[in-house]
Amino acid sequence: MYAIKQDIIDRYSEDLLWIIALLPADEEIVGREVDQIDDTAIDRALSGAANEIDTYINARYEMPLATVPPILIDCCVDIAIYNLATGPELTDDMKERYKNRIALLTRISKGTSDLGLPKAQKPAPSGGAGVVQEGRGDFQSFNP
């Protein structure tokens, strides 16, 4: 996971979580006599955001990452906020930040932006293709 609840609070304030992750009071449920922030929904959104980020970076970088660059924390936070906010809570600013983060991740996946981390190792090229003929038990080298 690239970010935690505290990262959202540090970047945008706890007030935002009261808007996008409100778990309303319910007198029928013990322990929910007052409104609460839905930590389960936040964790689920952050985990989903991390999984989405991985789909962009896992082919280019050695996974798991040894260190998490701050830009990935920011991406994770903004994607999670976008996924948490529904209806009127989803502001144009949230939509724009999400769009910008996905654009950045797309550039990272294409190699036009970089995280400054070790790249994934590509397999070394073999000297050429081989041809195997079934039943003969031998291998012939084929170099086009």
N, C-alpha and C positions, 0 to 999 in steps of 0.2 A: 504494500500500500504506500502511496506517495504522500498522502496528507492525512491529518487527523482533524477532529472537530476543532481543536484549539487553533489550527491553521486558519480555519474559516473565521473564527472569532478575531484572531490577530489581524486579518486582512480587512474584514468588513464589519465586525462588531457582533456581539451576541444578540443585539436587537434584530438583526437579519434572520437569525435562526428562529426567533419567536414568530416571525412572519411566515417563513417557508417550511418550518418543521414543527409546527404547533401540534401538540397532542392534547386535544381539548379535555377539560375535566369531565369525569363521568362518575356520578355518585354510585352507580351500580358496580364499579370496579374498585376493589380495595387498593389504596395507594394512589388513586387517580382522582382525589377529591378536588384538586386544583389543576389548572393548565400546566403542562410540562413541555419541554423540548423533547421531541422524539429522537432519542439517541440511536435507536435501531434503524430508523429511516436514514439518519445522517450517515451511519456506518455503511449501510447498504449503498447509498449514493456515492460515497467515497470509494468503496470497493469497485462499484461499477465503473466509475471514472478511471480508476487505476487499470482496470481490465481494458477499457477503451484505449487508453494511452499505450498499453502494451501492444495492441494490434498495430500501432504505428511505428514503434521503435524496436520491437523484438528481432526483426530481421537485420537491423543495422548495428545493434549494440549487444555486448555480452550480457546475458541475463542470468541471474538477477543483477541489477546494477550494484556496483560496489558502493557508490555514493549517489544520493538523489540530488540532482541540480535544483536550485531554487525555482527555476522556470517550470520544472515538472510539478512541483508543489503548487505553483500558481495555476497551472493547467488543470490539475486535479481538483483544486478548490472551485474554479470557475465552471468546470464541467459538472461537478456535483451540485453546485448551486442551481445550474440550469435544469438538472434532472429533478431536483427537489421542488423547485418552484412550479406551481400549476395555476392555471387561470389567471386572475388579475395580479397575482404575486409575481408572475414572470414579466419583468420590465424589459423595455427596449435595450437598456444598458446590459442586462444579463444576457439577452440574446446576442448582442454585439460582441461581448466578451467571449461567449461560447464560440461564435463564428470565428473570431480571431484566433482562439486557442486551437481549434480544429485546423485552421489554415496553417498555423505554425507546425503542428504535428504532421501535417501533410508534407510540408517542406522538409522536415526532419526525415520523414520516411523516404523521400526522394533524394536526400543527400544535399539539398541546396541550403539547408540550415544544419547546424551541428550542436551537439550537447557538450562537446569537449571531453568525451569519455572514450575509453577503449572501444574500438569497433569489433563487431563479431568477426571471428575468423572464418574465412571462406576456405573450402576444401582446395587443396593444391590440385592443379590440373594434372591429369594423367597424361602420359606420352602419346596417347591415341586411343581410339576405340578398339575393342577386341571383338572377335567373332567366335562364337562357340557353336560347334555343330554337335547336335545331340547324337549320342550313340558312338561317337569316335573317341571320346575321352581326351581330346586335346584342345589346345587353345592357340589360335593364330592371331598374331598382331595385325592390326589394320590401321595404316596411316594414310589418310587421304592426301 
